Amino acid sequence: MMEVAAESRHVPSHAQRTVLFLSAMRHFANELESRGVRVRYVHLDDPANTQTLGGEIERAIRAVRPDSIRLVVPGEHRVEKMIRACSDRAGVRVELLPDRHFLTSDEQFAAWADGRKPPLVMEFFYREQRRRLNVLMEPDGTPVGGEWNLDKMNRRSFGARGPNPPAVPMFDPDAITRSVTKAVRDRLPELPGKMEPFGWPVTRAQALECLRDFVTHRLHDFGPFEDAMWTDEPFLYHSALSPALNLKLLDPRECIESAVAAYVDGGAPLQSVEGYVRQIIGWREFVRGVYRLEGPEYAERNFLGHGGDLPPVYWTGRTEMVCMRECVGQVLDRAYAHHIPRLMVMGNFALMLGVHPKRVSDWYLGMFADGVDWVTLPNVLGMSQHADARPSQRGGLPLVGTKPYVSGGAYIRKMSNYCSSCEYDPTKRTGPGACPFSTLYWEFLIRHEDRLRRNPRMSLAIKNLDGLSAAQRAEITISAKSVRGRAMSGRI
């Protein structure tokens, strides 16, 4: 096992993400050694550390002189390529082992996707998963409750009173985590985000405590409010278990079993349990399947031809836009935001600004505690940025997203309290005080009108666009140019 600085620098890694990964590694190494397993562990501050993954693999090969390198399929194509290059130079063969953490093998997903035209609709995959895994199914092969997907019941906002969610468990750093924190602060002082307070689970016991707490205290209300947002509430009723899952401190099977048991025992309604199950056996398995199926070249796709840079707000959180200040602020403070701030605020803003999709994906990979390439790339490139159409399918649709996830300020006002204290007006698309989201939404439709007309899920938006006069279109385009200029100069 090796801690190397380059893995926190190939994309800028949030300080808490780096501390989380390394602390979980050190705790696991200690556990292995207590079980009598020999571990060759290179610490971040070891004097001989080359600070690159490839350099440490080659150093280990020279020291250990193995007959072969055996590893579980990595969560990033880049890592597999690096390891193969090291083994080729050393003349040592590599044996890849399947990742048993996931519920769907590469072969199973490829068989499901075979012959399907883009988009690969997750809902169809999810239903097959329910049948195959026998989750929330009746004996006659129908879904419990009579419907596969209860998402229409899960779009409530909090209203004026706001939420009152139970606190998410946070753990005081032990001696190992404190040692990691010091090493990261000394060796990687430039990392973005706040390193403290740090409270993520770094052991399996802590992760299991978090799972029990979610099922007991927050799963009940998770479903109805899973799309809602609120000031100073990054977690709300969400599980916040994705970092522990992606580090394999939890197994997805035990998460599913715990949630289903809560439904059977009457502790959580079906709409919440089905929504949570869908996130794990549906979406999580689906995006990994896409990542493995499409291969390393997937990262280069750019269906809409966007080429812009991320504006400074993504690194500073400084803006008069309350929604962006709140959502980016959560990321800088906690290395976390739930799926709606990720998709409909931060991702939506980058999409409508025209940022290059890989730059957006790299930010998500580095800035979130659960960031691993297999999950961030398809989520961002495919769903958030609508960028992943296969180059061989001219005029085709992107692979993951059935439509661009764009919206004006009206959606944010409906699902949060952000707009109530913002100087921008979500009902105005141009002129003084117009909401940048509303301006950019209409300009996005104008800019990509030809492509969007071919998408049946965008018919209503295009119909509204057809009602604009030439003068209104010109005014929107000019206003959007101003929004972009202010965003890129950090004055929005």
C-alpha positions, 0 to 999 in steps of 0.5 A: 500500500502506498501514499503518494502526493501525485494522486492528490495532484493529478486533479486537485484533491480536496484536503478532506478527501485526501485525509479520508483516503489515507486514514482509511488506508492506514486503519485497514493496513493496521487491521491486516497486520493484526490478522497476520497479513504482511503489508508493505506500506509507504507513508506520505512522509517516508524519505524514500517515497518517490511520490508517484504511484508508478514510482512506488510500484517499480520500487516495490517490484525491485524490493519484492521481486514478485512473479506477478502482480495481482490486483482487483480491477482499479476504479480508474482506467488511468491507474490500470494503464500505469500499473501495466506500464510498470509491469511491462518495464519490469517484465512482470505479468499482471493479473486482474481480478473481478471487483466483487464489491459490485453487484454487476459484472462487466460481462453482465452489463455488456450483455444488457447494453448489447444492441441498445441504442443510446441513451442507455436508459437507467430505468430499464437496467434498474428493473432488470436489477430488481428482478435479478437480485430479487429486491423489493419483489413479489413472488409473482415477479411484480414490484412490491407496491405495484410500481417500479419507481416512486420518484414522482412522490419524492419531489417535495420541498420544505416550505417556509418552515424548513427542515429539522434533520437529525445530525449525521454522525461525525467522528473525532480524529484518532491518533492515526487520522491526526498523523495523516492530517499532519502529513497532508498539511506538511506535504500537500499544503496547496490542496483546496478545501478545508481540512478541518473539522474532519469527521468522516468514517475511516474504519468499517466499524464507524461506517456500519455505525453511520449505516445504522444511524441513517436507517434508524433516523433519516431513511424515513424522510429521505424519499419525499425530500431527497431533491430539496435543498436548504441553507446550512444543511448539506446532508438533510435526510441523505445517507452520506454513505457514498464515501464509505461505500466507494472506499469499500468500508461498506458493502452495497448488499448490506445497505440494501438489506438494511433499508429493505428490512426497515420497510418490512418492519414498518420503520420507513415508507416504500417511497423512501426505501425504493428511492434509496435502493434505486440509487444503489442497485440502479444508478450506482451500478449503471454508471460503473457499467457505463464506465467499464463498457466505454473504456478510457476514451470515454473521458474525451467526449464533448457532444455539445462542443463546450470549451470554457474554463471553470470560473473562480467561484468553484474554488472560492465560493465567493459570489452574490448568487446564494445558491452557488455560494451555499452549494460550493461552500458546502463542498469547500467546507465538507467535501460533500453535497447531495445529488441535487446541488451537484446536478441542478446547481453546480453542474447546471451552472457549468453546463450553461456557461459552456465549460469543457466537460472534462474540466467539470468532471475533474473538479468533481473527482477531486473535490468530493469525499466520494470522488472516484473516476468510475463514478464521477466521470459518467455522472458528470460527463454523461448526466450533468454535462450531456456530453457523452455521445459516441463519436461513431454515432453521428447525430445520435444522443448521449449515452447516459442522459436522456436530456440536458439537465438545465433549468432556470432560477425557478427550479432552485426557488421551488426546491430551496430557500436560497432565492429568498435572500438573493439579490438576483430575481429568478423570474427575470431573465434579462435586465438589472437583477436578473438571475444568472441561471434564468439568463443562461437557461434561455441562452443555452436553448438558443445556442443549442436549438438545432440539437435540442429539437431532435430530443423528444424530452425537450419539446416543451422547452423548444415550444417556449423558445419558439415564442421568443421574438428576434429582439428577445433572443438578441437581448438574452444572448447579450445578457448571457455574454455579460454573465459569462464575463462576470463569472470568469472575472469572479464578480458575479 
